[in-house]
Amino acid sequence: MLVGIGLMPHGNPVLEPPDEETRKLAEVLRGIGEEFGKADSYVLISPHNARMSDHLGVVMAEHLVSWLGFEGKELPGEWETDVELAEKIYRAEKDAEMPVVDLHFASLKGQYSRWPLSWGELIPLQFLERKPLVLMTPTRGVSRETLIKFGEVLGEVIEEEEKRVALIVSADHGHAHDPNGPYGYRKESEEYDRLVMELIKENRLDELPSVPEELVRNALVDSYWQMLIMLGAMRKAEFELKSSAYACPTYFGMAEALWVRKN
């Protein structure tokens, strides 16, 4: 069953917080790790792994290996895929006629069945106990309705599991907060981040599909699409918000939210 959902950033500052706001963010991220300590497996959705224009991906490779840090920050480690759960998710999504592909590298099974991890996965994983996981990749090239439906199917599969599964959504938000940053300054980054935090704190996530496309585009985010998947999964059980936090120490916004199952 789906025991909880964690929205987690993947920016380097949470590893070595430069200010009080980011230190508080890192503290609540550790709280997610504590909350999910009793989970058996994770499903991790990351925007910084395989990138496909109009398909979502389920990584089936058995071994997940640290490969690409951000700005030289290396985070060594290796994780194992929950292959049984990955196969169930992939098959259910295919049966529901979702645009999904299964992802392998080098070998279908065994020691050479390996898949690279980037900062999009590695940074959230620093706050979580090492457990088997299913890595999934979103896409921006399908409709919002498709992403939500994909999440609903995902939630149904997890709910049918006897094992306890936590859903981790790796996401950073507006990337144009700093005029001296790589993307300059855009007011939409502040507007988007403020709106997302309002929707989270006020239990209004059902309004997420109504966020204007122009705002999403101009805010330069890498969170919106996987949050729609998250919204679909959340509809398959009852959850309550346990914690939330936000920080923007550099040019991009980082948010945390933890939802736990009510029953």
NORGI-V738583 format. One record per backbone hydrogen bond with DSSP energy under -1.0 kcal/mol. NH is the residue of the N-H (numbers start at 0). CO is the residue of the C=O. If there is no record, write none. Layout:
{{NH CO} {NH CO}}
This chain:
{{2 164} {4 258} {5 166} {6 256} {7 168} {13 10} {14 11} {22 18} {23 19} {24 20} {25 21} {26 22} {27 23} {28 24} {29 25} {30 26} {31 27} {32 28} {33 29} {34 30} {35 31} {36 33} {38 35} {39 163} {40 163} {41 131} {42 165} {43 133} {44 167} {45 135} {55 98} {56 136} {57 100} {58 134} {59 102} {60 102} {62 112} {63 78} {64 114} {65 76} {66 116} {67 116} {72 69} {78 63} {80 61} {81 132} {82 80} {85 81} {86 82} {87 83} {88 84} {89 85} {90 86} {91 87} {92 88} {93 89} {94 90} {95 91} {96 93} {97 92} {99 97} {100 55} {102 57} {106 104} {112 109} {113 111} {114 62} {116 64} {120 117} {121 117} {122 118} {124 120} {126 123} {127 124} {132 79} {133 41} {135 43} {136 56} {146 142} {147 143} {148 144} {149 145} {150 146} {151 147} {152 148} {153 149} {154 150} {155 151} {156 152} {157 153} {158 154} {159 155} {160 157} {164 0} {165 40} {166 3} {167 42} {168 5} {169 44} {170 7} {172 252} {174 218} {176 250} {180 177} {183 180} {185 175} {188 185} {190 186} {191 187} {192 188} {193 189} {194 190} {195 191} {196 192} {197 193} {198 194} {199 195} {200 196} {201 197} {202 199} {203 198} {206 203} {207 204} {209 206} {210 207} {215 211} {216 212} {217 213} {218 214} {221 171} {226 222} {227 223} {228 224} {229 225} {230 226} {231 227} {232 228} {233 229} {235 232} {236 233} {239 259} {241 257} {242 257} {244 255} {246 253} {252 173} {253 246} {255 244} {256 6} {257 242} {258 4} {259 239} {260 2} {261 237}}
